[in-house]
């Protein structure tokens, strides 16, 4: 069945391309944050363990919202590790860094997600896709606040 939501098919495909990268970045950040939750040690253990859990739970909801937006635009959402690996700009962590390095990596990763979200705006604006623009704005606000909170943990006075 054809889709007639007031957004041209080519515009929808371009928006979905960006949203697919955002989905891959978000899922990769979810996995890294969950990994750090499991493996964090040191004097900030309790604080970081709980904070990381809060963050990965929020990211788990976000991946569903992003994937459902992709589906609403008439395309299939990527959903495999290999596809996410191809699409993401988040650097994988295979080791177990010290707690402060975990936090620093997550700051960078949240900033990466913000830049990915911001890069989709021109296509969404051009297509008058307010729904995607709203999703992007909400995601950016969450990631900007999270990056600030993480950054505040490791800033030197």
C-alpha positions, 0 to 999 in steps of 0.5 A: 500500500502506498504512503501518502503522508505529505512527504515525498518518497525520495525525501522519506528515504533521505530522512530514513538514511539519517535516522538509520545512522541515529538508530545505530549510534543510539544502539551502540551507545546503549550497548557500551553504556550497559557494558560500563554499567556491568564492569565499572569499579572504583570509588565512584562505583555506586554512583556510576553503576546507577547512573549508567543503568538510568542511561541505558534504560533511556537509550533502550526506549529511544531505539524503539522510538527511532525505529518506529519513526523509520517504519512510519516513514515506510522503510525498514529499520536496520536491526543487526549488529553488522548493519549497526557496525556499518552505520554507527560513528560510535567507537566500540570499546572491547576492554574495560577502561578505568571509571573516569575513562568510561565517563570520558568516552560516554561524553564523546559518544553522546556528543557524537549522537548529538551531531548525528541528530543535528545532521538530519535536520536539513532533510527533515526541514526541507520535507516539512517533516515536523514529526522527525524534527520533534524526535531529533530535538528531543533526542538532542536535549536528552543527549546534551543534558547527559553529556553535561552531567557526565562531563561534570563528574570528571571536570577538574576545578 
